[in-house]
Amino acid sequence: MESINGLHDTPLVSVVMINWNRKEILRKTLLKLREQTYSKYEIIIADNGSSDGAARMIETEFSEVVLIELQENVGIEGYNIAFEKSSGEIVVILDNDSFLEPEGIAKIVRKFRQYPKLGALGCKVLYYDSGETHHWHPAVRVEEGPAEGFDAPLFNGCAAAARRSVIEKVGFYPPEYFLYENERDFCTRIINAGYDVKYFTDIVGFHMVSREGRSNERLIFFATRNRIWYLWKYMPFGIALWKSFTILVYNLFSAAKNMQLMIYLRPFFYAIKGLPEIIKNRTPIKKEYIHKALY
């Protein structure tokens, strides 16, 4: 039996993650997932060719996990592969170093049942060690918000969820991004399709913030390049040009401050190089939704 918003009484929930060389932190995440009070869920992990034994650890210690072993690190494309493998009416998206409070999945199901136009949601994220709030929403700085949540232009991908029917309608993460800004791109398409993206502070995720294998240079490169590509994919040309200019100015200032010119300018070269293909496949957001997607 289905409810009026298209969900079964007790819908299957798919928890999807990607992993790359984070065996120990992933083990902690999976142990925490076993504490969920909601019982009807599956876990799907796309392992991006880890060399630290993570895949074998999953097979021997967590038989409930559906493991997808990839031969190389394909970045966020791993999420897309996990999305395709999943079967749940609701898809919960986690990082391999993040987990939800024990009632997290149950609360997420209730939100999607309560709000038929809800396409995706983001959770309040607490740093696991300190308990401090990660204020990821561009406008919200309160720890306790209304039950109906806040409108959001994106979600924090370490603790989020989306309705499967909406994912099938708008498509997956943009594989050309490889890392970063994929949540923003995904949520813009959800908003453009007429659905809501919400931030709920009464659903809590915890981020263990593992920094194994991460580099600041990689973050600067992909976040800058992909943000520019995002602007030219969806925004009016005037907004895209102005926002790109402000990013350039900010990066030039950061380059001078840190004395690392090429680290901050390199992503612009690659962004410009890829712009013809981005513009060719451009799908501008509807004017009435620009204010919901842009900040």
Backbone torsions as a table, in degrees:
resi	resn	phi	psi	omega
1	MET	NA	135.3	-179.1
2	GLU	-109.5	150.2	174.8
3	SER	-85.6	176.9	-175.7
4	ILE	-67.4	-19.7	179.7
5	ASN	-94.5	12.3	172.3
6	GLY	89.1	4.0	179.4
7	LEU	-100.5	144.1	172.5
8	HIS	-68.5	165.9	-178.0
9	ASP	-55.9	-44.6	176.0
10	THR	-126.9	82.6	-173.2
11	PRO	-69.2	146.0	171.7
12	LEU	-69.4	134.8	177.8
13	VAL	-113.6	130.9	176.2
14	SER	-102.5	123.3	174.9
15	VAL	-99.0	118.9	-176.7
16	VAL	-116.6	142.1	177.6
17	MET	-144.9	158.9	166.6
18	ILE	-118.4	158.1	-178.9
19	ASN	-144.5	144.5	173.1
20	TRP	-149.3	106.0	175.1
21	ASN	54.2	48.2	176.5
22	ARG	-131.6	48.1	-171.6
23	LYS	-55.8	-50.0	-172.8
24	GLU	-69.6	-43.0	179.9
25	ILE	-69.5	-34.6	177.9
26	LEU	-65.3	-39.0	177.1
27	ARG	-57.8	-44.7	179.1
28	LYS	-62.0	-41.7	179.3
29	THR	-61.3	-45.7	-177.4
30	LEU	-68.3	-35.6	175.4
31	LEU	-64.1	-39.0	178.1
32	LYS	-66.8	-35.3	179.7
33	LEU	-62.9	-28.8	179.7
34	ARG	-67.4	-10.8	-179.1
35	GLU	-87.9	-0.2	-178.4
36	GLN	-63.4	137.9	178.4
37	THR	-80.2	-23.6	177.8
38	TYR	-80.5	128.4	-170.3
39	SER	-96.3	-23.1	-172.7
40	LYS	-93.7	76.8	177.5
41	TYR	-145.3	154.6	175.8
42	GLU	-119.5	155.5	178.5
43	ILE	-120.3	126.9	180.0
44	ILE	-125.1	124.3	-179.8
45	ILE	-122.3	126.7	171.5
46	ALA	-97.7	113.0	179.4
47	ASP	-92.4	121.8	-173.9
48	ASN	-85.0	56.5	175.4
49	GLY	67.8	40.3	-179.5
50	SER	-61.2	146.3	178.3
51	SER	-111.9	7.8	-175.4
52	ASP	-102.6	10.6	179.1
53	GLY	85.3	12.4	-178.1
54	ALA	-60.5	-42.7	-177.6
55	ALA	-62.7	-42.2	179.4
56	ARG	-67.3	-36.2	176.9
57	MET	-60.8	-44.6	178.7
58	ILE	-60.5	-45.8	-177.2
59	GLU	-63.6	-38.7	-174.4
60	THR	-87.2	-28.9	-173.7
61	GLU	-108.4	-19.0	-174.9
62	PHE	-135.8	75.3	-176.7
63	SER	-66.4	-18.4	179.9
64	GLU	-75.0	-11.7	-176.2
65	VAL	-86.5	135.2	170.9
66	VAL	-86.8	113.5	-176.1
67	LEU	-101.4	129.9	173.7
68	ILE	-113.0	112.5	-178.8
69	GLU	-94.2	115.5	176.9
70	LEU	-98.6	152.5	-174.5
71	GLN	-84.0	-14.5	-179.0
72	GLU	-149.6	168.6	178.9
73	ASN	-80.7	106.9	-178.7
74	VAL	-102.8	10.6	178.0
75	GLY	64.7	-139.4	-175.9
76	ILE	-68.9	-11.9	173.9
77	GLU	-58.7	-25.6	176.0
78	GLY	-60.6	-36.9	175.7
79	TYR	-61.6	-42.6	-179.2
80	ASN	-61.2	-40.4	178.0
81	ILE	-64.8	-39.3	177.2
82	ALA	-68.7	-39.1	176.1
83	PHE	-56.2	-45.8	-178.6
84	GLU	-63.7	-34.3	-178.0
85	LYS	-78.3	-22.4	-174.0
86	SER	-76.7	160.1	-177.7
87	SER	-125.6	-5.4	-172.6
88	GLY	-70.3	150.5	174.5
89	GLU	-72.7	-22.4	173.9
90	ILE	-124.5	137.2	179.5
91	VAL	-114.2	117.3	176.0
92	VAL	-93.3	130.2	-176.6
93	ILE	-110.5	122.0	179.1
94	LEU	-128.5	152.8	165.3
95	ASP	-80.1	163.7	179.1
96	ASN	-75.3	-3.5	175.3
97	ASP	-119.7	29.3	179.6
98	SER	-140.3	155.7	179.3
99	PHE	-152.4	165.2	-179.5
100	LEU	-98.5	155.6	170.6
101	GLU	-56.9	157.5	-176.6
102	PRO	-52.9	-33.2	179.1
103	GLU	-89.3	5.0	-170.7
104	GLY	-57.2	-53.2	-177.9
105	ILE	-63.7	-41.7	178.7
106	ALA	-59.6	-41.8	178.4
107	LYS	-65.6	-39.9	179.2
108	ILE	-62.1	-44.4	178.1
109	VAL	-58.9	-42.8	-179.7
110	ARG	-64.2	-37.3	179.4
111	LYS	-64.0	-45.9	-179.8
112	PHE	-67.5	-31.0	176.9
113	ARG	-72.2	-35.8	-176.0
114	GLN	-76.8	-32.0	-174.2
115	TYR	-120.9	95.5	-175.8
116	PRO	-60.5	-26.7	-179.3
117	LYS	-88.7	1.4	-179.0
118	LEU	-73.9	114.9	179.4
119	GLY	-91.9	-37.4	-179.4
120	ALA	-154.2	158.1	179.2
121	LEU	-142.6	153.9	172.4
122	GLY	-118.2	149.5	-177.6
123	CYS	-102.7	161.5	169.7
124	LYS	-67.6	134.1	-176.8
125	VAL	-114.2	124.9	176.8
126	LEU	-110.9	138.2	172.1
127	TYR	-69.2	126.0	-171.0
128	TYR	-60.6	-42.5	-175.6
129	ASP	-73.3	-40.3	-174.0
130	SER	-100.6	-21.6	-175.4
131	GLY	77.9	2.8	179.3
132	GLU	-73.8	150.5	179.7
133	THR	-82.6	133.8	170.9
134	HIS	-87.3	106.6	-176.7
135	HIS	-81.4	80.0	-174.9
136	TRP	-83.7	-24.6	179.6
137	HIS	-70.3	133.6	-174.6
138	PRO	-63.9	-20.1	-174.8
139	ALA	-122.5	-11.3	-172.5
140	VAL	-102.6	126.9	178.0
141	ARG	-130.6	22.4	177.0
142	VAL	-107.8	145.8	-176.3
143	GLU	-86.2	-18.5	179.2
144	GLU	-127.6	109.4	-178.6
145	GLY	-105.0	-178.3	179.8
146	PRO	-68.6	155.6	-178.8
147	ALA	-61.0	-30.0	-179.9
148	GLU	-80.2	-2.8	174.7
149	GLY	79.1	178.7	177.2
150	PHE	-109.9	141.8	169.8
151	ASP	-61.7	141.4	-177.5
152	ALA	-138.0	145.0	177.0
153	PRO	-83.0	-11.8	-178.7
154	LEU	-163.6	-177.3	172.6
155	PHE	-131.8	163.2	173.4
156	ASN	-83.5	116.9	-171.8
157	GLY	-68.8	-3.9	178.5
158	CYS	-83.7	-11.4	177.2
159	ALA	-159.4	91.0	-174.0
160	ALA	-151.0	175.7	178.7
161	ALA	-157.7	155.8	177.9
162	ALA	-143.5	154.1	177.5
163	ARG	-80.4	131.3	-176.1
164	ARG	-58.2	-42.6	-178.4
165	SER	-60.2	-31.3	178.3
166	VAL	-75.6	-40.5	176.5
167	ILE	-58.2	-43.8	-179.1
168	GLU	-66.2	-27.8	-179.7
169	LYS	-79.3	-42.0	-172.4
170	VAL	-98.7	-16.1	-179.4
171	GLY	97.8	175.0	-174.0
172	PHE	-90.1	-167.3	174.9
173	TYR	-66.4	149.9	179.0
174	PRO	-74.5	109.0	-174.3
175	PRO	-64.1	-24.2	-178.6
176	GLU	-68.1	-14.9	179.7
177	TYR	-74.7	-32.1	-177.0
178	PHE	68.2	-56.4	176.7
179	LEU	-145.7	146.6	171.7
180	TYR	70.2	146.9	178.4
181	GLU	70.3	0.2	-180.0
182	ASN	-66.9	-34.8	179.5
183	GLU	-66.0	-40.2	179.1
184	ARG	-62.6	-45.8	179.5
185	ASP	-61.2	-47.6	-179.5
186	PHE	-60.1	-46.4	-177.2
187	CYS	-70.5	-30.9	175.9
188	THR	-62.6	-40.1	177.7
189	ARG	-67.5	-34.9	176.8
190	ILE	-65.0	-46.8	178.7
191	ILE	-62.5	-42.2	-178.8
192	ASN	-65.4	-23.4	177.9
193	ALA	-85.3	0.3	175.6
194	GLY	95.2	10.4	178.9
195	TYR	-99.7	166.3	178.3
196	ASP	-97.2	145.4	166.6
197	VAL	-115.7	126.3	-173.7
198	LYS	-125.5	151.9	171.3
199	TYR	-109.8	119.3	179.6
200	PHE	-110.3	117.5	-179.4
201	THR	-82.8	-6.3	178.7
202	ASP	-94.9	8.3	170.0
203	ILE	-117.9	123.0	-170.5
204	VAL	-111.8	130.9	170.6
205	GLY	-115.3	152.1	179.8
206	PHE	-117.4	133.7	-177.7
207	HIS	-113.6	119.5	-179.3
208	MET	-84.2	-7.9	171.2
209	VAL	50.1	58.8	171.9
210	SER	-75.8	136.3	-179.1
211	ARG	-112.5	16.4	178.8
212	GLU	-64.5	128.2	175.1
213	GLY	79.0	2.7	-179.1
214	ARG	-99.9	151.9	175.8
215	SER	-138.8	145.2	179.5
216	ASN	-65.1	-35.1	179.4
217	GLU	-62.8	-41.4	178.8
218	ARG	-64.9	-41.6	177.9
219	LEU	-59.9	-47.8	-179.5
220	ILE	-59.4	-44.0	-176.9
221	PHE	-63.3	-57.5	-173.7
222	PHE	-70.7	-38.2	-179.5
223	ALA	-65.3	-40.4	-179.8
224	THR	-71.4	-52.0	-179.2
225	ARG	-58.3	-46.4	-175.4
226	ASN	-71.0	-33.0	177.3
227	ARG	-64.0	-40.5	177.9
228	ILE	-66.0	-44.8	177.5
229	TRP	-59.8	-42.2	178.4
230	TYR	-57.3	-47.9	-177.7
231	LEU	-58.6	-41.9	-177.1
232	TRP	-80.8	-14.9	174.4
233	LYS	-76.9	-37.0	-166.4
234	TYR	-123.3	-27.0	-171.7
235	MET	-93.0	155.0	172.5
236	PRO	-54.7	149.6	-173.2
237	PHE	-58.6	-36.5	179.4
238	GLY	-63.2	-44.5	178.5
239	ILE	-66.7	-42.7	-179.9
240	ALA	-60.7	-42.6	-179.5
241	LEU	-66.2	-46.3	-178.6
242	TRP	-65.2	-45.8	-179.7
243	LYS	-64.6	-38.7	177.8
244	SER	-63.4	-39.2	178.6
245	PHE	-64.3	-42.5	-180.0
246	THR	-65.6	-35.0	176.2
247	ILE	-65.4	-40.9	178.6
248	LEU	-61.6	-45.2	179.5
249	VAL	-61.8	-44.5	179.4
250	TYR	-61.1	-42.7	-178.9
251	ASN	-69.4	-35.7	176.3
252	LEU	-64.3	-41.0	177.0
253	PHE	-63.0	-43.9	179.4
254	SER	-65.7	-37.2	178.5
255	ALA	-63.1	-43.4	178.7
256	ALA	-66.5	-40.1	-178.7
257	LYS	-66.3	-40.4	-176.3
258	ASN	-98.7	-1.8	-179.7
259	MET	55.3	46.3	179.9
260	GLN	-135.8	69.5	-171.6
261	LEU	-59.6	-50.7	-173.4
262	MET	-69.7	-31.6	178.8
263	ILE	-60.9	-36.4	-177.1
264	TYR	-90.5	-20.7	179.8
265	LEU	-96.1	-26.5	-178.5
266	ARG	-53.8	-44.0	-179.7
267	PRO	-62.0	-26.7	177.6
268	PHE	-69.0	-39.4	177.5
269	PHE	-59.7	-44.0	-178.9
270	TYR	-73.7	-31.7	176.3
271	ALA	-64.6	-45.5	179.6
272	ILE	-65.4	-39.5	179.2
273	LYS	-60.0	-37.4	-178.0
274	GLY	-91.0	-4.9	-175.6
275	LEU	-60.8	-40.3	179.9
276	PRO	-54.8	-41.3	179.6
277	GLU	-70.6	-38.3	178.7
278	ILE	-63.1	-47.5	-177.9
279	ILE	-66.9	-35.1	179.8
280	LYS	-61.4	-34.4	-179.3
281	ASN	-103.1	23.3	-176.4
282	ARG	-63.5	135.9	176.5
283	THR	-131.7	84.8	-173.9
284	PRO	-58.6	142.4	177.2
285	ILE	-72.3	146.9	177.9
286	LYS	-62.5	143.4	-174.9
287	LYS	-56.4	-37.0	-176.2
288	GLU	-70.9	-11.2	-178.4
289	TYR	-108.5	-3.1	-176.8
290	ILE	-57.7	-43.4	-176.6
291	HIS	-66.2	-24.7	-179.3
292	LYS	-80.9	-27.3	-174.9
293	ALA	-97.0	-25.7	-172.3
294	LEU	-101.3	140.5	172.2
295	TYR	-150.4	NA	NA
